[in-house]
Each structure stands twice: as C-alpha cells, then as structure tokens.
Amino acid sequence: MGWLRDWRRKRILGRHRIDDLLWMRAKKNLPFLNGLSAEEERRLKEFAIVFLAEKQLTPVRGLALSDDDRVEIALQACLPVLELGLHWYDGWVGIVVHPAEFKVRRAETDEDGVLHEWDDELAGESWPGGPVVLSWEALDDSGSVAEGGANVVIHEFAHMLDMQTGEADGVPPLPSRAARERWIEVFDAEFDRFCKDTDAGRETFLDPYAAEHEAEFFAVASEAFFESPHALMRDFARLYDLFKDFYRQDPAKRLKT
Ligand SMILES: [Zn+2]
C-alpha cells in the first residue's frame, strides 16, 4: 500500500503549503526551529502539512485553534521524526486539545484490595494507539527547558515513539539488538544518576518529574534534547549521544548556546 500513501501525500502537498509569514511567526514562537538547513526546513514543512491532513486535530470545551496553532503543533510533533520518517506516527489519528490543564480520574487497587481514586491535573497525555491529548495553555510554554520552560508537544510525541515497542519504558524501537543493549546500559545509568540527584535534593536542569519513571525521563530529556541541547550535553553527555544516534539529529550543533 506504500504507493497509495505516497500518491495521496503527493496530492496533499500539491494542494497545501505553509506560507512564509506563518512560517516566520512559527520560528519566532519556536526558537528551537532555528539552525535547520534549507532542505531540512523544506522537509519539516512537508511533514507538517501531511501530518495535519492525516491526523485529526480536535479542540474541545469551546476551544478554537487558529492556523498558527495547528501549524505550530504539527511542526513540534514532526521535528523529532524529521530523520526517522513520518511513518513513526502511523497507526493512530486523534489529537485532542483542551483549553487548559485537564483533570483525569485515576484509580488503583492496592495489594489489600483497597481501591484508591484521585484526580490528576495534566498538561498532556498519550495513549498507545492514540489519542494524544494536549493542553493549549501548556503549548504557550515553549521556552527553553534550561530556563524552566517545557514542551508538552515534544513530550507527548516522545511517548508515542517510546510506545512503538508496545509499552512506555524509555526504550524506543532500535535498529539492532546491540543498539538496544547499549541503549539500556547508558539510559539506565543516566536515569539512576538523575534519580539519586533528585532524591538528594540536588538541583538539576531537568524537571524532577522525570524521576517518576523511565518513560518520563525519556520524554523530558527529549524535550531538552530539542530545546536546550547544550544543557543536556553538559549534564548528560552520554544520554545526549544516545539521543543523537536515535533521532539522527544534532541540535547542539545547529542551535546557538
Ligand atoms: Zn509524560
């Protein structure tokens, strides 16, 4: 079916484009898009156009999304797969956008059979097989991770990459068994070090939330990889190299410090 998809994508690209003014506004709002070569920029725009045509972006609770909002969500979602390919997001279509942080009801039964229920406030959430759920309010917060910003789009889409192997465990699909073994060794060592620092109350530039689970560490470190690559390289050099091989990108090289 590859030819059919290629044909449909060609048709989509023949009919849509991201105009220069919109692109300039997006680059101003998303400074980590700077430093891409002209060819990478062209490919990222094409990915974003196809992404918007193939995914179903649904604002809820009275929220309306502007063209800028839609394109900025798509650009941020597509940046991590720029060298991997858009097929990494195959198999699901739904993206739901809430106006603000949203509440979800959690329930867990403990070993004594007691059911605990609580509400969580979330800026984003991703489900295997979709949808990805985002808070529009959190989208505005795309400043550098090193300066306390966060990137909820990259975060949730990193979870989607991680979940390609079935579960969210911080280990995305890798090309070989050796690559997988290397990943687990380096990733676990960096995660342990981070958890120790967090437990000891030592300040790190990554959100302490990343200590909750390997999958969160992968998603939070992925935000940093694209938004604050120099800080990640400084504090987690081995993790940076691992991500550079996986994403096949070197954001520290293209972004100024
Ligand atoms: Zn997460």
Residues whose N, C-alpha, C, O or C-beta is under 5 A from the ligand:
A	BS01	ZN	E216 A219
